[in-house]
């Protein structure tokens, strides 16, 4: 089996690469900078190129059994108009370039995010729930539409709306753990907003599961048990044996992150309805066990 991963040097991509190498698949990674090659496994087959631009790398797409597109600038930086354009272009243009090269023999998995739903309050959100009204909601909608154009070329297209990813060595925890370890962790605002999450091992297994089950369409890739921010904060503090006395007020987040603060404070009670209906078994279905495995 030939697996071609775009965005494979990031947190999720590294886990996927290791997973498919262990399955004895041939793994091709699109790498923009030759400098990154030094840090990659010698078992990986490197393809040099820029995912946002067409090029010789597109010739490999028709030969791959499974193409996984994870390309996208991080949203966790202050959003200037220039940076919002980078966030948008990195996702939309990379997806356009992949779809240009697809054939009816291909299967494409394209990342998206639960930001599609915006702030859902207390509502339980499934794949049938409507698009939200935030910038990230518009972004996810456009991102998914670009990927689904691959169906017109006969390819099977899977869209994965990721929750916040937990795991060792990256993801959300790499950003927040230093604060909690210093005793500076705390709930965000009221702490009542719902928090959709997924452990990296389950995310990787879910992607492979959807490939093997010949699935197509949109899937929420989140754990089946979202929890409120205040509950998450208490669990992290208890397991790290650190106090969580310092709530973070919304105005402070706005001063620090600007428009991104609205996303951080949003409530998204997301349920992986379609994954559960297909019989996917989560290894980490509760936050405490997932966090323990990520420490």
Secondary structure as the mmCIF struct_conf table of DSSP 4:
data_model
#
loop_
_struct_conf.conf_type_id
_struct_conf.id
_struct_conf.beg_label_comp_id
_struct_conf.beg_label_asym_id
_struct_conf.beg_label_seq_id
_struct_conf.end_label_comp_id
_struct_conf.end_label_asym_id
_struct_conf.end_label_seq_id
STRN STRN1 UNK A 2 UNK A 6
BEND BEND1 UNK A 7 UNK A 7
TURN_TY1_P TURN_TY1_P1 UNK A 8 UNK A 9
BEND BEND2 UNK A 10 UNK A 10
HELX_RH_AL_P HELX_RH_AL_P1 UNK A 11 UNK A 22
TURN_TY1_P TURN_TY1_P2 UNK A 23 UNK A 24
STRN STRN2 UNK A 26 UNK A 31
BEND BEND3 UNK A 32 UNK A 32
HELX_RH_3T_P HELX_RH_3T_P1 UNK A 34 UNK A 39
BEND BEND4 UNK A 40 UNK A 40
TURN_TY1_P TURN_TY1_P3 UNK A 42 UNK A 43
BEND BEND5 UNK A 44 UNK A 44
STRN STRN3 UNK A 45 UNK A 48
TURN_TY1_P TURN_TY1_P4 UNK A 51 UNK A 52
BEND BEND6 UNK A 53 UNK A 53
BEND BEND7 UNK A 55 UNK A 55
TURN_TY1_P TURN_TY1_P5 UNK A 56 UNK A 57
HELX_RH_AL_P HELX_RH_AL_P2 UNK A 58 UNK A 61
TURN_TY1_P TURN_TY1_P6 UNK A 62 UNK A 63
BEND BEND8 UNK A 65 UNK A 65
STRN STRN4 UNK A 66 UNK A 69
BEND BEND9 UNK A 75 UNK A 75
BEND BEND10 UNK A 77 UNK A 77
HELX_RH_AL_P HELX_RH_AL_P3 UNK A 81 UNK A 101
TURN_TY1_P TURN_TY1_P7 UNK A 104 UNK A 105
STRN STRN5 UNK A 107 UNK A 113
HELX_RH_3T_P HELX_RH_3T_P2 UNK A 114 UNK A 117
TURN_TY1_P TURN_TY1_P8 UNK A 121 UNK A 122
STRN STRN6 UNK A 124 UNK A 125
TURN_TY1_P TURN_TY1_P9 UNK A 127 UNK A 128
BEND BEND11 UNK A 129 UNK A 129
HELX_LH_PP_P HELX_LH_PP_P1 UNK A 130 UNK A 131
BEND BEND12 UNK A 133 UNK A 134
HELX_RH_AL_P HELX_RH_AL_P4 UNK A 135 UNK A 148
HELX_RH_3T_P HELX_RH_3T_P3 UNK A 149 UNK A 153
TURN_TY1_P TURN_TY1_P10 UNK A 154 UNK A 154
STRN STRN7 UNK A 156 UNK A 162
STRN STRN8 UNK A 164 UNK A 166
TURN_TY1_P TURN_TY1_P11 UNK A 168 UNK A 169
BEND BEND13 UNK A 170 UNK A 170
HELX_RH_AL_P HELX_RH_AL_P5 UNK A 171 UNK A 181
TURN_TY1_P TURN_TY1_P12 UNK A 182 UNK A 183
STRN STRN9 UNK A 188 UNK A 188
TURN_TY1_P TURN_TY1_P13 UNK A 189 UNK A 190
BEND BEND14 UNK A 191 UNK A 191
BEND BEND15 UNK A 193 UNK A 193
STRN STRN10 UNK A 194 UNK A 195
STRN STRN11 UNK A 197 UNK A 199
HELX_RH_AL_P HELX_RH_AL_P6 UNK A 200 UNK A 212
TURN_TY1_P TURN_TY1_P14 UNK A 213 UNK A 214
STRN STRN12 UNK A 217 UNK A 221
BEND BEND16 UNK A 222 UNK A 222
BEND BEND17 UNK A 224 UNK A 224
STRN STRN13 UNK A 227 UNK A 228
HELX_RH_AL_P HELX_RH_AL_P7 UNK A 229 UNK A 240
TURN_TY1_P TURN_TY1_P15 UNK A 241 UNK A 241
STRN STRN14 UNK A 248 UNK A 248
HELX_RH_AL_P HELX_RH_AL_P8 UNK A 250 UNK A 257
TURN_TY1_P TURN_TY1_P16 UNK A 258 UNK A 259
HELX_RH_AL_P HELX_RH_AL_P9 UNK A 260 UNK A 265
STRN STRN15 UNK A 269 UNK A 270
HELX_RH_AL_P HELX_RH_AL_P10 UNK A 273 UNK A 277
TURN_TY1_P TURN_TY1_P17 UNK A 278 UNK A 279
HELX_LH_PP_P HELX_LH_PP_P2 UNK A 280 UNK A 282
BEND BEND18 UNK A 283 UNK A 283
BEND BEND19 UNK A 286 UNK A 286
HELX_RH_AL_P HELX_RH_AL_P11 UNK A 287 UNK A 292
TURN_TY1_P TURN_TY1_P18 UNK A 293 UNK A 294
#
